[in-house]
Amino acid sequence: MEKLNPMPYEPQTWINTLWEALDHARDEYDDDEWDEICNAMAWNTEALECVDPMTLEEVGKESE
């Protein structure tokens, strides 16, 4: 994932930053809690018309 750099008018940077923070806290949640967090993040991502950063990473790996 890219360097943390949330920008005020770039919602994709907000989503990327939140996922990065959550990734570091993953061990704090059980699987059911993590599923709920992922659902909430997916809804936020969709509402902000952004792309799931994990999808962006997968696309980047395929083009290498």
N, C-alpha and C positions, 0 to 999 in steps of 0.2 A: 504494500500500500504506500501511497505517496507520503511525503513529509506532512506532519500536521500543520495546517495553515488555513483554518476556517476564515472565510471571507464574508463580509456582511451581506452581499447581494449574490452569493453563489451557493445556493442550497446544497449542491452536490458536495461541497467541502464540509458542510455541517454533518451530512450523513457519513462521510468518510471518517470524520473525527470521532463521531459517536461509536461507529463500529470498531475503530481502533481502541478506544477506551474500553468498550465491552469485551473485546478480545482478551485484554489483559485481566479482566475480572471473571472470565468464563468459569474458573474453578470454584467460584463463590456460589454458583447456582446448580440446582439439580436439573435433570433433563426436562422435567415439566416446566420449571421456571424459565429455563433457557428457551424452550419452545414459545412461551408467552412473550418473552423479550423479542425473539425473532419475528413473531407476528406483528408486534407493535412497530418494530423497525421497518418491516415490509410495508405496513400501512403508511407510515410517515414517508418512506421513500416514494411510494406511489402518489401520495397527496402532494408532495413537492415536485412531482414529475422528474424524479432523479432516477439513477441507475444503481442497482445493488453493486457496491464496490467489489464484491467477490466475483460477480459476473464480469466486471471490467478486468480483473486480474486473469480470469480464465481466458478471455479473448486475447489479452496480451501474450499469454503463454502459447496460444495456438499460432500466433503470427510470428513467433520466433523461429 
